[in-house]
Amino acid sequence: MSSLERLIFAIIFTGSIVFFLKNIFRLIATICLGRWDNRFDNLWARFGGMLKYGFGQFRVVSEKFGINHFLLFWGFMVLAFANLEFLVAGVFPRFSLNFIGEYPYGILLFMADIMSLVVLICVVVAVVRRTLFRPDHIDPTLDSYFILALVAILMIAFFGMHACEAGIDTRLAWMPVSKILSSIAGHEGSHTAARAFWWIHALVLLFFMNYLPYSKHLHVLTAIPSCFFRSPSLVSTVPRLKFKKGKRFGVSKVVQFKWTDLLDFMSCTECGRCQSVCPATNTDKPLNPKQVIHEGKLNIFKNSRTIFSARPKDMLASAPEDSEMVVPLINGSDESVSTDAIWSCTTCGACMQVCPVFIEHVPKIVEMRQHLVMEKAEFPEELITFFENSEQRSNPWGIAPSDRTKWASELNVPLLSDGVKAEYLFYVGCSGAFDSRVRQVTIAVTRILNAAGVSWAILGTEEKCCGDSLRRLGNEYVFDKMARENIETIEKYDIKKIITFCPHCFTTLKNDYKQFGTSFEVIHHTQFINSLIKKGKIRPLSVSNGRTVYHDSCYLCRYSEIYSEPREIISSCSGGEGPVEMERSGEKSFCCGAGGGRMWMEELIGKRIYLERTREALKTNPSTIAVACPYCMTMFEDGVKDEKASENVKVKDIAEIVAESIK
């Protein structure tokens, strides 16, 4: 390289590095605009998670094409060392990584050569897939093709500059691909071609480095930090709000999100996995979880410019509450989230479970609902009655609280208010107390508890709705009031263990109520019944329910990781024959459509989620559809009726199956 070339490259290199560092600072400053969230705890565990999911790509390779991304990622990891040497040597020609030793350096050269070929093949595979076999959840953006083209040019230039300098490049002994190409290229006039390839590689590499922060591949820079700062488990709740005069509730501006939320917006790989599993997206609703995150990213970048221009010397501080927003977060332009999308969410959590970089979609949607409900009073009309009933009569139907124990009128049910001392509180829930069909499940649970000799009792008319739907719909004020009253009642009787058969009550009592300082041991009835069977407290007889298919409730499987217990119970009650499985079951279970407060709302847009799931169950030709959730029970009962299959197919709760087998 001539002195003039070296000088020109030094100027370009220095400018590129300065611009890159400026972009990195801009990204960090933008993330800092969000509210504080302590994700600096358990640092060793976080580091391990980053290695597993960030560098190990465990979630990425969970799907077949993820292998291609895995190879691209590790190709660039290996080439990072080769590119570092390449760039520094452009300014200081004598620089080389050979100081690490002949053999380690040789292995590095070998790996760089092989991985360059692997990356080039992966690019070709990605282009073919996007062009000829593109899945519905992948968007055919020009930016994607542009990035792939840049990567391909880098690899071709890498091979070109080494192959064309075969006569003077002593490193070729360690580089089999480049060596083969050099024998094809020959040595005549190779130096000129080598210099051309060198400059192509250098300029494209520096451009690529500075283009990333502005492209859809921003996640290349933010995905690893996102894996480090992820929640240790699937986020099952939202932060508790403190109600003070003058305080704002929910999120109406993008800067009101936590800094980890803003990192989420930037970390989205736009892989489309979230939308491929989203029940709303799959039934033609306005909600696309990938689009919500993308709109959040556009919104924060658009608004951050205004904030930074107003305070250029205070770049790393959180944005003030009264920050002016150029673009609104909700129902504005293309950089905003629509209210129809916000209200379409069932909070099933499927999007979060499959996201390779652990983006937390559901809490963001719930926080936007909080703003719409508590600050703007803008929500679907059918929720007016639901909110009024819940607040005034502590149940969604508005039935008199005195009717909570009608189901037990002819049963000998122990009441805590009668002075009964019990080990377990059976938290019946609103559906179990008021829904005529679900009451049969309540009675089945009581029969099982009595048959096993369990010490239990209920709150009776003192019990209130757990508040699950209220919280997920954004009515945090009424939820907060209801939760505190429930906790006060339960603690009054010194209860430490709670059994419930509703997964929504289960996760609310177990996770949401912890924010109020509780330490209850909350057990779902499938867990409890399974333990009773294993201990020999109850001995189910083999009762024929015919061909049984089991539906995994989102709040039971995805949020609480209860998969095996219901299946083991069915097997115990059918002579060892387990349930048949739907196409989407276990971790991949498809929502019934009732979560996130959608139980109390009409499906007016697109196809009905419960019908999609019912049809999937009916494809297995079942005699019984087994569930472990009152909401799922209602959805499947409606679905079976709509499909005119009621005569041949029965919907039963796990407790009903067990109760029938211990007659």
N, C-alpha and C positions, 0 to 999 in steps of 0.2 A: 504494500500500500504506500503510495506517495505521501509526502508531507502535506500536500494540499488536500488530498483525500481525507487524511487523518484530521486535519483542521476542520474541514467541512463537517465530517461526521461528529467530531467533538462538539461543535456548536449545535447540531441537530440533536445529538444525544442529550446534552445538558438541558436544552429547551424542553425535550420530551419528558425527562425526569422531573423537571420543575412543574410542568403542566400536570403530570400524573400525580405528583404529591399534592398539588393544589386540588385536584379532583377528589383524592382520598380525604383530604381535610374537609372538603365540601360535603361529602357523604357523611362523615362523622358528625359534623355540625348539624346536618339535617336530622340525623337520628337523635341528637341531643335535644331537639326541639320538643320531643315528647315528654310526658310526665315520668317521674322517677319510678322505677320498678327494680327491686333488689334481686338481681340474677347473678350475684357474685358470691353466693353461698356454695358449699359443697364443691369446691374447685377441683378436687381430684376426680370426683364422680363426673363432673362436667367435662374434664379433660378426657376421661375414658370414653364418654359418650361421643365427644368430637372425633376421637380416633375411630370409633366403631361406625358412626353414621356419616361423618364428614369425609374422612379419608378411606374408611372401609366401605362406604357406599352401601350399607346393608339394606336400606329401604329402596335405594335405586335399583339394585339387582333383584328385588323381589318380583319384578316383572321382566319378562323375557328380553325385551329390547334394552333393559337397563344394563345388560352386559356391554352393549355398544358404548353407552355413556361411561361405564366403568373403565373401559379400555382407553377412551378419549381422555378421561380425567387423569389416569395414571400415566398415559403417554406424555401429557403436559407436565406432570410432576417430575418425571425423569428428564424431560427436555428442558426443564427450568434451569438445571445445572449447566447443561450444554449452552443454553442461550445466555446465561450469566457470563460464562467464559467468552462467548462470542462477542457480546457487547463491550465488555471491559477491554478485550484484546483489540477492539476497533479503535480505542483511544490509546491504549498502552500495548503495542504489538507483542512485547515479550511476555505478557501475562498468560499464564496457563494454569490449569488445575492439576498439572502433572506432579505438583509437589506432594500430592496425597500418596504417591507411590506408583510405580510402573504398572503393577497388576490392578490395583483399585482404579487407576485412571483408565486402564485398558478396558476394564469391565464397564466403566461409565460410558466410554465411547461405543462399546458394543451395544449396550442397552439403548443409548440414544439413537443409534442407527436402526436397530430393530423396531423400537417404538415409533420412530418416524414413519416406517412402513405401515405399522399397525394403525397409527392415527390416520394415515392417508386412506387405508382400506375402510376404516370406520366412517370417514367423511363420505366416501362413495356410497356405503351402505345407507347412511343417513339421508343422502340426497335421493337415492332410489326409493327409500321408504316414503319420504315426504312427497315425492312426485307421483309414484305409482301405487303405493299401498298405504296411503295416509289414513290413520284412524280418525274418527270423527272428532276426538278431543284434541287433536293437533291442528293448530292454525297454520295455514300456508303463507306465512309472512315473508316478505322480501328480505327482511332483516336476517332471518334464519339462513337463507341461501347466501347472503352476503358474508355472514360470519363463517359459514362452511367454506366458502370460496377463499377467504383470507387464510384459513387454516390449511387448505389444500395448497395454496401458493407457498406458504411457509415450508411445508414439507418438500414440495418439489424443488424449491430454491435450496433447501438444505442438501438434498441429494445432488443437485446440480453443481453447487460450488465445491463439494468434495470430489465428485466424479471427474470434474474438469481439471482438477489439480492432482491427478493421479501420480504424476512424475515427481512432485515435490512434497506431497502430503504423506508423511511417514506414518500418520495415524491410521491409514487405510487398512493396515494389517489387522486392526481390531474391528473394522467396519465392513462386514461381509456384503451388505446390500450396496453400499457405495462402491465397493471394489468391483462388484459385478457390473454395475453401471459404467464404471470408468473404463472397463475393457471394451464396452460397447462404444463409448464416446471417443476413445482414442486420445492422443496427446497433441495433435496439430492444432495450434491456435487455442489451446484450452485455457490459457491464462486470462485472455480477454473475456471469454465466456464465464470463467470462474468469478471475475470481478463483477460482472453484470449480475450473476446470481447472488453474490455477496451483498450487493447494494439492494437488490430486491428483497432479500431476506431481512436485512437491517431495517429498511424503511417500512416494510409491512409489519414487522415485529413491533416497532415503536408506535406505528399508527394503531395497531391492534390493541396495544396496551392502553392507549388513551381513548380509544373508541368504546371500549367495554363499559365504562361508567355511564355512557349515554345510550347504550343498546339494551335489547331485551336479555342480553347475556350478562347483565350486571351481577347476577347471582354468582358468577365466577369469583367475584371479590367478597360477597357477603354470605355465601352458603355455609362456609366453615364456621364463621362466628355465630350464625343462626343455629347451627347444631350444638355449639358450645353453650349458648344461652337458652336452650330449649327448656321447656317445663319437664321435670323428671317423669311425669305421667300425663296421660291424656287429660287436658284441662276440662274439668267437669262442672265448673262454676264460674262466676264472675266476682270481682272484688266487692266487698260490702260497702255500701254508701253510708256516709254520715250526714244526717239531715240537719242543716243549720241554715238560719235565715241568710238570704243573699247568695247562697251557694248554688252553682249550676249542677244539673244532674244529667248523666248520660253524655254522649259524644255527638256534638253537632259540628265541630271543627276537627280537622285531621290532627292538629297539634294537641288535642285533648286526649288522644290515645297515648299509651305508654311508649317509652322509647323502644321497647322490644317489639311493639306493634309496627313501628316505623321501620325497624330492621326487617320484620316480616315482609312488608310491602316491597322492600328492595331485594329480598332473597328469593322471591318467586321465580322458579325456573320456567314457568309457563308450560310445564309438561302436560297439563290437562288431566292428570290423574284424579284430581279432586272433582272435576266436573263429570268424569266418567262414572263416578260412584254416587254422585249427588242425586237423591230421589227427586228433587225439584227440577233439576236440569233434565233428568231422564224422562220427565213427564211434561215437558214443554212449558215449564214455569219460567218467569223472568229471571230467576236466580241462577247465576253461574258463579260458583265460589272463586274460580280463577279470575273472572272478570272483576269481581269485587276487590280482590287484592290488587289487580292491575290498575283499577281506577283509583285505589288508595295511593299507589305509587305516583301516578300522574298528578294527583291532587297535592301531595306533599311537595313534589318538586316545583309545581306551579306556584304554590303559596309561599314556599320557603324563600324564593327570590325577593318577594316583597318584604318579608320579615328581616332578611339579612341586609337589605338596602337601608332599612330604617335603623339598624344597630350594627354597623360594620365592625365595631371594636368589641362586641360581646357575642361572638359567634357560637360559643359552646354552652350557652345558657338555655334553659327551657323557655319555650315561647310563653308569653303572658296570656292570661285568659281572654283578654280583650284584643288579641291580635286581629288585625284586619285580614280577611280572607278574600283573595281575588276570585277564587272559584269555591262555591259552597261544596260541602262534602256530600250532602244528600239532595237528590232531585235537581241537580244543576245541569251542566254540560256533559260532555263525554268523559270528563275527569271526575264525575260524581256518581254516587250509588243511588239507584232508584228505590223509592219506597216499596214498589211492588216486589223487588228482589229481597228487600229486608224482611217483608212479611211472608215470603214464600218458604223461609227456612224452617225445617223441622228439628233443628239442633241435634240431628242424629249422630254427628261427629265423624261420619265416614270420611269427609274431606280431610280432617285432621289426622285420621289414622293412616291414610295412604300418602300424605305429603312427605316427600323425601327430605325436606328441610324443616319440618315441624312447624309450619305456619299454623297459627291459631285463628281459624276463620270464625268459629261460632261465637266466642266472647265479643269479637268486634261487632258482629251483627246484633247481639243482645244489647250492647252498650248504645248502639244507634237507636234501637227500639226504646231504650230508657229515655232518650231525648225526645223521641216522637210522642211517647205516652205522657211523661211527667212534665215536660216543658211546653209542648205544642198541642197536646191533646188531639193528636192526629193518628188515628188507628182505625182498622176495619170496623164497620158499624156493628157487626155482630158481637164485638168484644164489649160494647157498652153494657149489655145485660150481664155478661160474664163478670166484668169488673164490679158492677154494683152488687150482684149476688154474693161474690166472694167477700167483699168488704162488709156488707150488711148482715149476711147470714152464714158466713164462713164456709160456704160450699158453692160450687159452680152453678148448681141448679136453682138456688134460691129457696130450697126446701127448708122448712122449719128445723132448727137444730135439735129440737126435741124428738124428731123422727130418726135420728142417727141410730137409735137402738131398736127400731121396729123389727129388724131382721132377727133380733135375739129374743123377741117377746115370748116365744114358746120354747126357748132353749134355756138351759141352766148356765148362763154366761156370767162369770165372775166380774164384778165391777170394783175398781180401785176405790171409788167413792164410798163403797159400802164397808170400807175398812179391810178389804182383802189384802193380804200380803202375798205378793207374787214375785217370782224370779224374772219372768218375762212380761213385757207389755206387748200385747198384740195390737199394733197400730193398724186399724181397719182401713182407713182412708175413705175419701168421699165416694169413689166408685163402689167400694165394698159395702158401704152403708146405704147408698141411695139408688144405685143402678139395679134394676130388678134382675137382670141376667147375672151380673157380677156378684150379687148377694149369695148366689148358689156357691160361688167360690169361697166366700167368707165362711159359710156354713161348713164347707168341706174342710177348710183349715182348722176350724174349731173341733171337728170330729177327730182329725188326726192328732191334734194336741192332747185331747182327752184320752184317746186310745194309747198314746205314748206316756201318759201320766205326767205331762209337763205342768209345772207351776206357772200359770199365766192368768192375765186379766186384761180388761180393756178400760179405756177412759170413758167410754159411753158418750154422753152428751157434752162432756168437757172437751172432747177431741175437736180440733179444728182442721181445716184443709192444711196440708203441709206447705202449700204455696209454690209448688214446682212451676205450674203453668204461669202464675203471676210473675215470677222472677224471669222466666224465659221470654215472656211477652214484654218485659220491660217495666212492669208496674212494681218497682222495687219498694216503694213506700208502703203499699199494702202488704207485700211479702214480709217486710221487716217487722211490721206490727204483728202480723200473724205468727211469725216464727218466734218472736219474743214471748208471746202469750202461750204458745205450745210448749216452749222450753220451760217456762215458769210452772206450768201444770205438771209436766213430766217430773221435773226436779222436786216438786212438792211431795210426790210419792216415793222419792228416793229410788227411782228406776234407773238401772244401769244397762239393761239389755232390752232391745226392741226387735220384734219380728214384724215384718210387713210383706205382703205379697205383691205390692205395686212397685215396680222398679223405679218409678218417678218419686214415690215416697221414700224408697230405699236410698237413692242417691242424694236426695235433698236432706233427709235426716242425717245421713252419714257424712256428706261433704259440705253442703251449704250451712248446716247448723253449727259446724265446727267454727265458723267465723264469729259465732256468738259465745265461744268458750265452752262448748259442750264436749263431753267425752263418752258419749253413748256407744255401746257396741251394737251396731245395727246389722241385722241378719235378714237376708232374703229367704222367703219360704222354701225355695228350691235348695238352698244350702242347708237349711235346718232339717227339712224332711229327709234329704239325702243322708245327713249325719244320723238321724233317728233310725233309718234303715240299716246303715252300716253298724250301728251299735246294737241292733237287734231289738230296739224299743218298739218298733212296729215291723210286722212281717207280711208284706203284700203277697196276696195270692195272684197267680197268673190269670188275668182277666183279658179277654180278647177285645181290643179296641180296633181290630182290623189293621190295615196298613196305616201307620201313624207317621206323619211328617211334623217335624218340630220347627217352629219359627223363633229365631233369636231376636229378642227385644233389644233395641239399640242401647237403652239405658242399663240393660242387664249385661249384655256381652261386651259391647264396645267400651262403655264407661267403667264397668265394674269387673270385666274379664271373667264373668261366670258363663262358662261354655259347657263344661263336662257334667255338672250336677244334674241339670234337667234331663240330659240324655241317659245318665246312669239310672235316674228314677224311672224313666220310661222302660228301660231295659229290665229293671227289677220287677216291674208290674206286668211284664209280658213274657216271662219265662226266658229272659236273657236276650230277647230280640230287640235291638235298638231301633230308633226311628230312622226312616229314610231321610235323605237330605235334599233340599232344594238346590238349584244351580248356584244360588248365592246364599251361603250359610256360614255360620261361625263368624270369623272376622270380616267376611265379605257379605254379611247379611244385609238385605235391603229393607229399608224402613217401611213401617206400616202406614206412615203418614200422619200420625197423631201427636208426635212429640213437638216440643217447642211451643206448646199452646195451640197447635193446629187442630187439636181435638175439638176445640170450641169454635172453629172457623170453617167456612164453606170453601170447597175447592172450585173456584169459578173460572180458573185459567188452566188450560191444558188438560191432560188426562188425569184421572184420579189415581193417586199413589196407592191407596188401599186395594183398588181393583187390579193394578199391575202386580202387586204382591200376592193377592189371592189367586190370580191366574197362574202365577208361578208355582204356588202350592198345589193347585189342582192338576198341574202337569204331571205330578208324581202319582196320580191316581190314588189319593188317600181315602181312607174311611174316616180318619180323625185328623184334624189339624190341632196340634198341641201348642199351647202358648203359656207364658208365665207372666202376663201383664194384662191388667184390665183394659187398657187402651187398645192393645193388640186384639184382645177378645172382641171388643166392639167393632173394630175395623174389619176383622175376618168374618164376624157374624153378618155384617152388612154386605161384605164382598161375596160370601157364599149365597146370600139371598139374591143379590143382583145377578149372579151367574146361574141362578135357578138350580143350585146344587144342594139345597138344604136337606132334601130327602135322603141323599146318599152320603153326605159329608157332615160330620159334627165337629164343632169347635169346642175344645175342652181345655181348661186350665190344668196344669200339672197336679195341683191339689185335688181336683175332681177325679183324675185318673187314679191317684193313690187312695182316695176315700172309697172309691168303688171297689178297690182290690182288698180292702181290709174289713169287708162286711162280716 
